[in-house]
Amino acid sequence: MGVEAFGIEKEFLKDLLTQVDKGEAKLPEFQRGWVWPDRNIASLIASISLGYPAGTVMMLKHGGDVRFKTRAVEGAPATASTPDRLILDGQQRLTSLYQSLFRNEPVETHDSRGKPVRGWFYIDMHKALLGDAEREEAVVFVPESKIRVDFRGQALLDLSTPALEYSERMFPCAAVFNSMQWMMGFVQHSPEQQGDNLQLWSHFHEAVVKRFEQYQLPVIELGKSTPRQAVCQVFEKVNTGGVTLTVFELLTATFAADDFDLRQDWMDRQTQWTGGKYPILAEVANTDFLQAVTLLGTYERHRAAIESGRDETNAPRIGCRRTDMLNLTLAEYRKWAPTVTAGLKTAAQFLHSQHIFDTRFLPYGSQLIPLSAAFALLGTKADTVGARQKISRWYWSGVFGELYGGTTETRFARDLPELVAWVTGHGTEPRTVQEAQFFSSRLWTLRTRGSAAYKGLYALLLQDGPVDWGTGSDMSDENYFDNAVDIHHVFPKAWCEKQGIPSADYNSILNKTPLTARTNRIIGGRAPSAYLRGLAKSAETTPEQVDLNVRSHKISPAALRTDDFRAAITAREVALLSLISAAMGKDVQVDTNVN
């Protein structure tokens, strides 16, 4: 957007407020509500009465390609007319000034404690003329009744009639642009003081009222040709509220111009996977959904360009960055949103098959975006054994290669076409599969479920069919139905500390496994040799059966029965690396661990 796309001019405050009143200047729907408290408004009134600068207003010339649903400024008539301009910056100031100066209605605001209040602003004429330093104190806010009372209900200030306003020398701010009638009533109120009243009014009009009549605000106006992305970016740069608008909010305002309620559509779609059937989708956000839709929309644009004869470098790129999402059309959203909804549910079923049951152990929430988009595009082509094997390899490569942390939009854009081409036999391994590497030493640094690889390994352990050491029941069933399964130490922490084993070693995932809460209570802080005997007794089974149960967790029962920490951990390292290697479909990198 070049400098010729906008202009800056000074405009009279009265003219701007008139535009607001007539609906010629409105707000885009994505603007937040009016939030200024009464003292902020009083301070603004005081500044303008002194002729001080009050910032710049930014407007967008309405009627170009960028269309937003609009609404009137709070307090202004809700007309159905199409505005000439949209207010991008200056909403709080213009709303405050419109309500307090332009309309003869109580101002709806709140006090410093956030309590809603309705009332009127007045200027104490005598205080206003004492000097500039006293001006803010001269602006007072009184309740809707125009009577300010003390805690006993006794009137401290009564302005409920014009005569009382005259007597108290309190000028109503709502009369500032039409002061003649009030002035005549004031001067004639006390015949014996007409001379004094006229003199006071003359000074007050010159020092205060005239400032409002002559006040001008700098207005930057963006032209009709300003692109949507530029409008949104400009708005966020000047938004003094400090709250960044999401792409979802901006698109909601854009689609609303075509009478499409994006927010309601999103809420309706959420109901298709909420309620317990798809718990893994519980944290899918509206922006995640939009990213998946945008991936499909841009994929379609890219493929159409290729099929029309354009080469890869000149075809529209596939992507789901902020700019891409803001360029999503309503037609594209309508087309792809149902497909993404189905893709998300298929992705949830796939993750369930990989023994990832809920968001607590979901390695990367972000990987759901390309995964659901790929399922959406593949449809029934994803239902074969071969297709699921490829999708599984890609998924676990992303997890154990730890490739979906940080900024991921570029990887999304690469993975979608490459994964789809690979699954359908039209391409080679995606770069995510090729680039992913897992080093053996990483196992020693996986200590908390904060890392994707930690969560991924937990899922692989569940896939391998471990059973509860006490009951022999499948841990996946325990996890799904009991919800009392968690990762616990194999060699208890208390025992390890007594043996002088470093915490970095005993807290690694090599010394942890999924166990039920009741089994973990039996283990306590005892040596493995002791708790294995206790498990056999409490389960009323043989030591051999307990050993089989332990072995199902890729743990050497012989090393446990001799309390040999190093032997058990070394053997388990080999076993877990084998699981990871099988999931990724490639050898892991064996390096020298530092422990």
VEXDREN-2710 file (C-alpha; in Angstrom, 1 decimal):
% VEXDREN-2710
k/r/px/py/pz
1/MET/0.0/0.0/0.0
2/GLY/1.7/3.2/-1.2
3/VAL/1.4/6.6/0.4
4/GLU/-1.0/7.7/-2.3
5/ALA/-3.5/5.2/-0.8
6/PHE/-4.3/7.5/2.1
7/GLY/-4.7/11.2/2.9
8/ILE/-4.7/13.3/6.0
9/GLU/-6.9/16.4/6.6
10/LYS/-8.2/18.3/9.6
11/GLU/-11.9/18.1/10.1
12/PHE/-14.1/20.0/12.5
13/LEU/-15.2/17.9/15.5
14/LYS/-18.8/19.0/15.1
15/ASP/-18.8/17.7/11.5
16/LEU/-17.4/14.3/12.6
17/LEU/-20.0/13.9/15.3
18/THR/-22.7/14.9/12.8
19/GLN/-21.5/12.1/10.5
20/VAL/-21.7/9.7/13.4
21/ASP/-25.2/10.8/14.2
22/LYS/-26.4/10.4/10.6
23/GLY/-24.8/7.0/10.2
24/GLU/-22.4/8.3/7.6
25/ALA/-19.5/7.2/9.8
26/LYS/-19.9/3.8/11.5
27/LEU/-17.8/1.1/13.0
28/PRO/-16.7/-2.2/11.4
29/GLU/-18.3/-5.1/13.3
30/PHE/-14.9/-6.4/14.5
31/GLN/-14.3/-3.2/16.6
32/ARG/-14.5/-3.9/20.4
33/GLY/-17.1/-2.2/22.4
34/TRP/-16.8/1.2/24.0
35/VAL/-15.0/0.9/27.3
36/TRP/-14.0/4.4/28.6
37/PRO/-14.9/5.3/32.2
38/ASP/-16.4/8.6/33.3
39/ARG/-13.1/10.1/34.4
40/ASN/-11.5/9.4/31.0
41/ILE/-14.3/11.1/29.3
42/ALA/-14.1/14.1/31.6
43/SER/-10.4/14.4/30.9
44/LEU/-11.0/14.3/27.2
45/ILE/-13.6/17.0/27.4
46/ALA/-11.2/19.2/29.5
47/SER/-8.4/18.7/26.9
48/ILE/-10.6/19.7/24.0
49/SER/-12.0/22.7/25.9
50/LEU/-8.4/23.9/26.2
51/GLY/-7.7/23.2/22.5
52/TYR/-5.1/20.5/23.3
53/PRO/-4.4/17.8/20.7
54/ALA/-6.5/14.7/21.2
55/GLY/-4.8/12.3/18.8
56/THR/-5.7/11.3/15.2
57/VAL/-8.7/9.6/13.9
58/MET/-8.3/7.0/11.1
59/MET/-11.1/6.2/8.7
60/LEU/-11.6/3.8/5.8
61/LYS/-13.5/5.0/2.8
62/HIS/-16.3/2.5/2.4
63/GLY/-17.4/0.9/-0.8
64/GLY/-14.3/-0.8/-2.2
65/ASP/-13.6/-4.5/-2.6
66/VAL/-13.1/-4.8/1.2
67/ARG/-16.5/-5.1/2.8
68/PHE/-17.2/-5.5/6.5
69/LYS/-20.5/-5.7/8.4
70/THR/-21.0/-2.4/10.2
71/ARG/-22.7/-1.0/13.2
72/ALA/-23.5/2.4/14.6
73/VAL/-21.3/4.0/17.2
74/GLU/-22.8/3.3/20.7
75/GLY/-25.6/5.8/21.3
76/ALA/-26.1/6.8/17.7
77/PRO/-29.3/5.9/15.8
78/ALA/-29.1/2.3/14.4
79/THR/-29.8/3.2/10.8
80/ALA/-29.8/0.7/7.9
81/SER/-28.0/3.2/5.7
82/THR/-24.6/2.4/4.1
83/PRO/-21.9/4.5/5.7
84/ASP/-19.4/6.6/3.7
85/ARG/-16.6/5.8/6.1
86/LEU/-15.6/3.3/8.7
87/ILE/-13.8/4.3/12.0
88/LEU/-10.6/2.2/12.4
89/ASP/-9.0/4.3/15.1
90/GLY/-10.6/6.9/17.4
91/GLN/-13.7/4.9/18.4
92/GLN/-13.3/5.5/22.1
93/ARG/-12.8/9.3/21.7
94/LEU/-15.5/9.8/19.1
95/THR/-18.0/7.7/21.1
96/SER/-17.2/9.5/24.3
97/LEU/-17.6/12.9/22.6
98/TYR/-20.7/12.0/20.7
99/GLN/-22.5/10.7/23.8
100/SER/-21.4/13.6/26.1
101/LEU/-21.5/16.5/23.7
102/PHE/-23.9/15.8/20.8
103/ARG/-27.0/14.1/22.0
104/ASN/-29.4/15.1/24.7
105/GLU/-29.4/11.7/26.4
106/PRO/-27.6/10.4/29.5
107/VAL/-24.1/9.0/28.8
108/GLU/-23.9/5.3/29.4
109/THR/-20.5/4.5/30.8
110/HIS/-18.9/3.1/34.0
111/ASP/-17.0/4.4/37.0
112/SER/-13.4/3.7/38.1
113/ARG/-14.6/0.4/39.7
114/GLY/-16.2/-0.8/36.6
115/LYS/-19.8/-0.3/37.8
116/PRO/-22.2/0.8/35.0
117/VAL/-23.4/4.3/35.4
118/ARG/-25.6/6.7/33.4
119/GLY/-25.4/10.5/33.7
120/TRP/-24.5/13.9/32.3
121/PHE/-21.4/15.9/32.0
122/TYR/-21.3/19.6/33.1
123/ILE/-18.6/22.3/33.2
124/ASP/-18.4/24.5/36.2
125/MET/-18.1/27.9/34.6
126/HIS/-16.3/29.6/37.5
127/LYS/-13.7/26.8/37.9
128/ALA/-13.2/26.6/34.1
129/LEU/-12.1/30.3/34.1
130/LEU/-9.7/29.9/37.1
131/GLY/-6.9/28.7/34.8
132/ASP/-5.9/25.8/32.6
133/ALA/-4.6/23.7/35.5
134/GLU/-8.1/23.6/37.0
135/ARG/-9.9/22.7/33.8
136/GLU/-10.2/18.9/34.4
137/GLU/-11.6/19.6/37.9
138/ALA/-14.2/21.8/36.3
139/VAL/-15.7/18.9/34.3
140/VAL/-18.1/17.0/36.5
141/PHE/-20.3/14.0/36.0
142/VAL/-23.7/13.8/37.7
143/PRO/-26.2/10.9/37.8
144/GLU/-29.1/10.5/35.3
145/SER/-31.4/12.3/37.8
146/LYS/-29.0/15.3/37.6
147/ILE/-28.9/15.3/41.4
148/ARG/-25.7/14.3/43.3
149/VAL/-26.4/13.1/46.8
150/ASP/-24.3/12.2/49.9
151/PHE/-24.4/8.8/51.7
152/ARG/-27.5/10.0/53.6
153/GLY/-29.4/10.8/50.4
154/GLN/-29.1/14.6/50.9
155/ALA/-28.6/16.6/47.7
156/LEU/-25.1/17.9/47.3
157/LEU/-25.7/19.3/43.8
158/ASP/-29.1/19.6/42.1
159/LEU/-29.2/20.4/38.4
160/SER/-32.5/18.8/37.7
161/THR/-34.0/22.0/36.0
162/PRO/-32.5/24.6/33.7
163/ALA/-33.0/27.2/36.5
164/LEU/-30.9/25.2/38.9
165/GLU/-28.2/24.9/36.2
166/TYR/-28.2/28.6/35.8
167/SER/-28.0/29.2/39.6
168/GLU/-25.1/26.8/40.0
169/ARG/-23.3/28.2/37.0
170/MET/-23.1/24.7/35.6
171/PHE/-23.0/24.5/31.8
172/PRO/-24.3/21.2/30.3
173/CYS/-21.8/19.7/27.8
174/ALA/-24.7/18.5/25.7
175/ALA/-25.4/22.1/24.8
176/VAL/-21.9/22.9/23.6
177/PHE/-22.8/22.9/19.8
178/ASN/-26.1/24.6/20.3
179/SER/-25.5/27.0/23.2
180/MET/-27.6/30.0/22.2
181/GLN/-30.8/28.9/23.9
182/TRP/-29.0/28.0/27.1
183/MET/-27.1/31.3/27.1
184/MET/-30.3/33.3/26.7
185/GLY/-31.9/31.4/29.6
186/PHE/-28.8/31.9/31.7
187/VAL/-28.5/35.7/31.1
188/GLN/-32.2/36.3/31.8
189/HIS/-32.4/34.0/34.8
190/SER/-31.7/36.7/37.3
191/PRO/-32.7/40.1/36.0
192/GLU/-30.7/41.9/38.6
193/GLN/-27.6/40.0/37.6
194/GLN/-28.0/40.2/33.8
195/GLY/-24.9/42.3/33.4
196/ASP/-22.7/39.9/35.5
197/ASN/-24.2/36.9/33.8
198/LEU/-23.6/38.3/30.4
199/GLN/-20.0/39.1/31.3
200/LEU/-19.4/35.6/32.7
201/TRP/-20.9/34.0/29.6
202/SER/-18.8/36.2/27.4
203/HIS/-15.6/35.0/29.1
204/PHE/-16.8/31.4/29.3
205/HIS/-17.8/31.3/25.6
206/GLU/-14.5/32.7/24.5
207/ALA/-12.4/30.5/26.8
208/VAL/-14.4/27.2/26.5
209/VAL/-17.4/26.9/24.2
210/LYS/-15.7/28.5/21.3
211/ARG/-12.9/26.0/21.5
212/PHE/-15.4/23.2/20.9
213/GLU/-16.9/25.0/18.0
214/GLN/-13.5/25.5/16.4
215/TYR/-11.9/22.3/17.4
216/GLN/-10.4/20.2/14.5
217/LEU/-9.1/16.6/14.6
218/PRO/-6.6/15.2/12.1
219/VAL/-8.2/12.5/10.1
220/ILE/-6.3/9.9/8.1
221/GLU/-8.5/8.4/5.5
222/LEU/-7.6/5.1/3.8
223/GLY/-8.9/4.9/0.2
224/LYS/-11.4/2.3/-1.2
225/SER/-8.6/0.4/-2.9
226/THR/-6.9/-0.5/0.5
227/PRO/-6.6/-4.4/0.6
228/ARG/-8.2/-6.3/3.4
229/GLN/-4.9/-7.4/4.9
230/ALA/-3.7/-3.8/5.0
231/VAL/-6.9/-2.7/6.7
232/CYS/-6.6/-5.4/9.4
233/GLN/-2.9/-4.7/9.9
234/VAL/-3.4/-1.0/10.2
235/PHE/-6.2/-1.5/12.6
236/GLU/-4.1/-3.7/14.9
237/LYS/-1.2/-1.2/14.8
238/VAL/-3.3/1.6/16.0
239/ASN/-5.6/-0.3/18.3
240/THR/-4.9/1.3/21.7
241/GLY/-6.9/-1.3/23.5
242/GLY/-3.9/-3.6/23.3
243/VAL/-6.0/-6.7/22.3
244/THR/-5.0/-8.3/19.0
245/LEU/-7.9/-9.3/16.8
246/THR/-7.9/-12.8/15.6
247/VAL/-8.3/-13.8/12.0
248/PHE/-11.5/-15.5/13.0
249/GLU/-13.0/-12.2/14.3
250/LEU/-11.9/-10.3/11.1
251/LEU/-13.3/-13.0/8.8
252/THR/-16.5/-13.0/10.9
253/ALA/-16.9/-9.3/10.2
254/THR/-16.1/-9.8/6.5
255/PHE/-18.4/-12.7/5.9
256/ALA/-21.2/-10.9/7.8
257/ALA/-21.3/-8.4/5.0
258/ASP/-22.8/-11.3/2.9
259/ASP/-25.2/-12.3/5.7
260/PHE/-23.1/-15.3/6.7
261/ASP/-22.6/-15.9/10.5
262/LEU/-19.2/-17.5/10.7
263/ARG/-19.3/-17.6/14.5
264/GLN/-22.6/-19.5/14.5
265/ASP/-21.4/-21.8/11.8
266/TRP/-18.3/-22.6/13.9
267/MET/-20.4/-23.3/17.0
268/ASP/-22.6/-25.6/15.0
269/ARG/-19.6/-27.5/13.7
270/GLN/-18.1/-27.9/17.2
271/THR/-21.2/-29.7/18.3
272/GLN/-20.4/-32.5/15.8
273/TRP/-17.3/-33.6/17.8
274/THR/-18.1/-32.4/21.4
275/GLY/-19.9/-34.5/24.0
276/GLY/-17.4/-37.2/24.6
277/LYS/-17.1/-39.1/21.3
278/TYR/-14.0/-37.2/20.1
279/PRO/-12.2/-35.9/23.2
280/ILE/-9.0/-35.5/21.3
281/LEU/-10.6/-32.6/19.4
282/ALA/-11.6/-30.7/22.6
283/GLU/-9.0/-28.0/22.1
284/VAL/-9.3/-27.4/18.4
285/ALA/-9.7/-23.6/18.1
286/ASN/-11.6/-21.7/15.5
287/THR/-8.3/-20.4/14.0
288/ASP/-7.1/-24.0/13.7
289/PHE/-10.2/-24.9/11.8
290/LEU/-9.7/-21.9/9.5
291/GLN/-6.1/-22.9/8.9
292/ALA/-7.2/-26.3/7.7
293/VAL/-9.9/-24.8/5.5
294/THR/-7.4/-22.3/4.1
295/LEU/-5.0/-25.1/3.3
296/LEU/-7.6/-26.8/1.2
297/GLY/-8.7/-23.5/-0.5
298/THR/-5.2/-22.6/-1.5
299/TYR/-4.4/-26.2/-2.5
300/GLU/-7.3/-26.1/-4.9
301/ARG/-6.2/-22.7/-6.3
302/HIS/-2.7/-24.1/-6.8
303/ARG/-3.9/-27.3/-8.5
304/ALA/-6.2/-25.3/-10.8
305/ALA/-3.3/-23.1/-11.9
306/ILE/-1.0/-26.2/-12.6
307/GLU/-3.7/-27.8/-14.6
308/SER/-4.2/-24.7/-16.6
309/GLY/-0.5/-24.8/-17.7
310/ARG/1.3/-22.6/-15.1
311/ASP/4.5/-24.0/-13.6
312/GLU/5.0/-24.5/-9.9
313/THR/6.9/-21.3/-9.3
314/ASN/4.2/-19.1/-10.8
315/ALA/1.2/-20.9/-9.4
316/PRO/-0.5/-19.5/-6.3
317/ARG/1.2/-20.9/-3.2
318/ILE/-0.4/-23.3/-0.8
319/GLY/-0.5/-21.8/2.7
320/CYS/-2.4/-21.0/5.8
321/ARG/-0.6/-18.0/7.2
322/ARG/-2.5/-15.0/8.4
323/THR/-2.5/-13.3/5.0
324/ASP/-3.8/-16.5/3.4
325/MET/-6.6/-16.9/5.8
326/LEU/-7.7/-13.2/5.4
327/ASN/-7.8/-13.8/1.7
328/LEU/-10.1/-16.8/2.1
329/THR/-13.4/-16.2/0.2
330/LEU/-16.8/-17.1/1.6
331/ALA/-17.4/-19.5/-1.3
332/GLU/-14.2/-21.4/-0.4
333/TYR/-15.2/-21.5/3.2
334/ARG/-18.6/-22.9/2.3
335/LYS/-17.1/-25.5/0.1
336/TRP/-14.3/-26.8/2.4
337/ALA/-15.7/-26.3/5.9
338/PRO/-17.8/-29.5/5.8
339/THR/-14.9/-31.4/4.3
340/VAL/-12.6/-30.3/7.1
341/THR/-15.2/-31.2/9.7
342/ALA/-15.3/-34.7/8.4
343/GLY/-11.5/-34.7/8.2
344/LEU/-11.1/-33.7/11.8
345/LYS/-13.3/-36.6/12.9
346/THR/-11.4/-39.0/10.7
347/ALA/-8.1/-37.6/12.2
348/ALA/-9.6/-38.3/15.7
349/GLN/-10.3/-41.9/14.8
350/PHE/-6.8/-42.3/13.4
351/LEU/-5.2/-40.9/16.6
352/HIS/-7.4/-43.2/18.7
353/SER/-6.0/-46.1/16.6
354/GLN/-2.5/-44.8/17.6
355/HIS/-3.5/-45.0/21.2
356/ILE/-3.7/-41.2/21.7
357/PHE/-7.0/-40.8/23.6
358/ASP/-7.2/-37.3/24.9
359/THR/-5.5/-33.9/24.6
360/ARG/-3.4/-34.4/27.7
361/PHE/-1.2/-36.9/25.8
362/LEU/-1.6/-35.3/22.3
363/PRO/2.0/-34.7/21.1
364/TYR/1.2/-31.7/18.9
365/GLY/-2.2/-30.0/18.6
366/SER/-0.9/-28.2/15.6
367/GLN/-0.3/-31.4/13.7
368/LEU/-4.0/-31.9/13.6
369/ILE/-4.3/-29.2/11.1
370/PRO/-2.5/-30.8/8.1
371/LEU/-3.6/-34.3/9.3
372/SER/-7.3/-33.3/9.1
373/ALA/-6.7/-31.5/5.8
374/ALA/-5.0/-34.6/4.3
375/PHE/-7.9/-36.8/5.4
376/ALA/-10.3/-34.3/3.9
377/LEU/-8.6/-34.5/0.5
378/LEU/-7.9/-38.2/0.5
379/GLY/-11.4/-39.3/1.5
380/THR/-11.8/-43.0/1.0
381/LYS/-8.3/-43.2/-0.5
382/ALA/-7.1/-43.0/3.1
383/ASP/-8.9/-46.2/4.1
384/THR/-6.5/-48.8/2.8
385/VAL/-3.8/-50.5/5.0
386/GLY/-1.0/-49.1/2.8
387/ALA/-2.4/-45.5/3.1
388/ARG/-2.7/-45.8/6.9
389/GLN/0.8/-47.1/7.1
390/LYS/2.2/-44.1/5.2
391/ILE/0.1/-41.6/7.2
392/SER/1.3/-43.2/10.4
393/ARG/4.9/-42.9/9.3
394/TRP/4.5/-39.3/8.5
395/TYR/2.7/-38.6/11.8
396/TRP/5.3/-40.3/14.0
397/SER/8.1/-38.7/12.0
398/GLY/6.7/-35.3/12.9
399/VAL/6.4/-36.3/16.5
400/PHE/9.8/-37.9/17.1
401/GLY/11.6/-35.5/14.8
402/GLU/10.0/-32.8/16.9
403/LEU/9.2/-30.9/13.8
404/TYR/5.9/-29.3/14.8
405/GLY/7.1/-27.0/17.5
406/GLY/7.4/-23.2/16.9
407/THR/6.2/-21.7/13.7
408/THR/4.6/-24.4/11.6
409/GLU/2.7/-22.8/8.7
410/THR/5.5/-23.5/6.2
411/ARG/5.6/-27.1/7.2
412/PHE/1.8/-27.3/6.9
413/ALA/1.9/-26.0/3.4
414/ARG/4.6/-28.5/2.4
415/ASP/3.2/-31.6/4.2
416/LEU/-0.3/-31.4/2.8
417/PRO/0.5/-31.8/-1.0
418/GLU/3.5/-34.1/-0.3
419/LEU/1.6/-36.4/2.0
420/VAL/-1.4/-36.6/-0.3
421/ALA/0.8/-37.3/-3.3
422/TRP/2.8/-40.0/-1.4
423/VAL/-0.4/-41.8/-0.2
424/THR/-2.0/-41.7/-3.7
425/GLY/1.2/-43.0/-5.4
426/HIS/2.0/-39.7/-7.2
427/GLY/5.0/-38.6/-5.1
428/THR/7.9/-39.7/-2.9
429/GLU/8.3/-39.6/0.9
430/PRO/7.3/-36.2/2.3
431/ARG/10.2/-34.1/3.5
432/THR/8.9/-34.4/7.0
433/VAL/9.6/-38.2/6.8
434/GLN/12.9/-37.7/5.1
435/GLU/14.1/-35.0/7.5
436/ALA/13.0/-36.5/10.8
437/GLN/15.7/-37.8/13.1
438/PHE/15.7/-39.2/16.5
439/PHE/18.9/-39.6/18.6
440/SER/19.2/-42.2/21.3
441/SER/20.5/-39.8/23.8
442/ARG/17.2/-37.9/23.6
443/LEU/15.5/-40.6/25.7
444/TRP/17.6/-39.5/28.7
445/THR/16.3/-36.0/28.4
446/LEU/12.6/-36.8/28.1
447/ARG/11.5/-36.2/31.7
448/THR/8.1/-34.5/31.5
449/ARG/5.0/-34.7/29.4
450/GLY/5.7/-31.2/28.1
451/SER/7.5/-32.6/25.1
452/ALA/5.9/-34.1/22.1
453/ALA/8.3/-37.1/22.0
454/TYR/7.5/-37.9/25.6
455/LYS/3.8/-38.1/24.8
456/GLY/4.5/-39.9/21.6
457/LEU/6.5/-42.6/23.4
458/TYR/3.7/-43.0/25.9
459/ALA/1.3/-43.8/23.0
460/LEU/3.7/-46.2/21.5
461/LEU/4.0/-48.1/24.8
462/LEU/0.2/-48.4/24.9
463/GLN/0.1/-49.6/21.3
464/ASP/2.5/-52.4/22.2
465/GLY/-0.1/-53.8/24.6
466/PRO/1.3/-53.4/28.1
467/VAL/-0.9/-54.9/30.9
468/ASP/-1.4/-53.8/34.5
469/TRP/1.1/-55.4/36.8
470/GLY/-1.5/-56.3/39.3
471/THR/-4.6/-57.3/37.3
472/GLY/-3.2/-58.2/34.0
473/SER/-5.8/-56.0/32.2
474/ASP/-4.9/-54.1/29.1
475/MET/-3.5/-50.7/29.9
476/SER/-5.3/-49.1/27.0
477/ASP/-8.6/-50.2/28.5
478/GLU/-7.5/-49.0/31.9
479/ASN/-6.6/-45.7/30.4
480/TYR/-9.8/-45.3/28.4
481/PHE/-12.3/-46.3/31.0
482/ASP/-10.6/-45.8/34.4
483/ASN/-8.8/-42.5/33.7
484/ALA/-6.5/-43.4/36.6
485/VAL/-3.5/-44.3/34.5
486/ASP/-0.5/-42.0/34.5
487/ILE/3.2/-42.2/33.9
488/HIS/5.0/-43.4/37.1
489/HIS/8.5/-44.3/38.1
490/VAL/9.7/-47.9/37.7
491/PHE/12.5/-47.5/40.2
492/PRO/10.8/-45.3/42.8
493/LYS/12.1/-41.8/43.3
494/ALA/12.6/-42.3/47.1
495/TRP/14.6/-45.5/46.5
496/CYS/16.7/-43.9/43.7
497/GLU/17.6/-41.0/46.0
498/LYS/18.8/-43.3/48.7
499/GLN/21.0/-45.1/46.2
500/GLY/22.5/-41.8/45.0
501/ILE/21.1/-42.1/41.5
502/PRO/21.1/-38.7/39.8
503/SER/17.6/-37.2/39.4
504/ALA/18.3/-36.5/35.7
505/ASP/18.5/-40.3/35.3
506/TYR/15.7/-41.6/37.4
507/ASN/13.3/-38.9/36.1
508/SER/13.9/-39.8/32.4
509/ILE/11.2/-41.7/30.5
510/LEU/13.5/-44.7/30.6
511/ASN/12.5/-45.1/34.2
512/LYS/8.8/-44.4/33.7
513/THR/5.9/-46.4/32.4
514/PRO/2.1/-46.2/32.4
515/LEU/0.7/-47.6/35.6
516/THR/-2.7/-47.6/37.3
517/ALA/-3.0/-45.6/40.5
518/ARG/-3.6/-48.7/42.6
519/THR/-0.5/-50.4/41.2
520/ASN/1.6/-47.3/41.9
521/ARG/0.3/-47.3/45.5
522/ILE/1.5/-50.9/46.0
523/ILE/4.9/-49.9/44.6
524/GLY/5.3/-46.9/47.0
525/GLY/8.9/-46.1/47.6
526/ARG/10.2/-49.6/47.9
527/ALA/12.9/-51.4/46.0
528/PRO/11.7/-53.2/42.9
529/SER/12.6/-56.6/44.3
530/ALA/10.3/-55.9/47.3
531/TYR/7.4/-54.4/45.5
532/LEU/7.4/-57.2/42.9
533/ARG/6.8/-59.7/45.7
534/GLY/4.1/-57.5/47.1
535/LEU/2.4/-57.3/43.7
536/ALA/2.4/-61.1/43.3
537/LYS/0.8/-61.4/46.8
538/SER/-1.8/-58.7/46.3
539/ALA/-2.7/-60.0/42.9
540/GLU/-2.8/-63.6/44.1
541/THR/-0.7/-64.8/41.2
542/THR/2.7/-66.3/40.6
543/PRO/6.0/-64.4/40.3
544/GLU/6.3/-65.7/36.7
545/GLN/3.0/-64.0/35.8
546/VAL/4.1/-60.7/37.4
547/ASP/7.3/-61.0/35.3
548/LEU/5.3/-61.4/32.1
549/ASN/3.3/-58.3/33.1
550/VAL/6.4/-56.3/33.7
551/ARG/8.0/-57.5/30.4
552/SER/5.0/-56.2/28.5
553/HIS/6.2/-52.7/29.4
554/LYS/9.6/-53.3/27.7
555/ILE/11.2/-53.7/31.1
556/SER/13.5/-56.5/32.2
557/PRO/12.0/-58.3/35.3
558/ALA/15.4/-59.9/36.0
559/ALA/17.0/-56.5/36.4
560/LEU/14.2/-55.4/38.7
561/ARG/14.4/-58.4/40.9
562/THR/18.1/-57.7/41.4
563/ASP/17.5/-53.9/41.9
564/ASP/19.9/-53.2/39.0
565/PHE/19.0/-49.7/37.8
566/ARG/21.6/-49.5/35.1
567/ALA/20.9/-52.9/33.6
568/ALA/17.2/-52.2/33.5
569/ILE/17.5/-48.8/32.0
570/THR/20.1/-49.9/29.4
571/ALA/17.9/-52.8/28.3
572/ARG/14.8/-50.5/28.1
573/GLU/16.7/-48.0/26.1
574/VAL/17.2/-50.6/23.3
575/ALA/13.6/-51.7/23.5
576/LEU/12.1/-48.2/23.3
577/LEU/14.4/-47.2/20.4
578/SER/13.1/-50.2/18.5
579/LEU/9.5/-48.9/19.0
580/ILE/10.4/-45.5/17.7
581/SER/12.3/-46.9/14.8
582/ALA/9.3/-49.0/13.8
583/ALA/6.9/-46.1/14.1
584/MET/9.1/-43.8/11.9
585/GLY/10.0/-46.5/9.5
586/LYS/13.7/-45.8/9.7
587/ASP/16.7/-46.4/11.9
588/VAL/17.2/-44.1/14.9
589/GLN/20.6/-42.4/15.4
590/VAL/22.6/-44.1/18.1
591/ASP/24.9/-41.6/19.7
592/THR/26.9/-41.5/22.9
593/ASN/24.6/-40.6/25.8
594/VAL/26.1/-38.3/28.5
595/ASN/24.9/-40.3/31.5
END
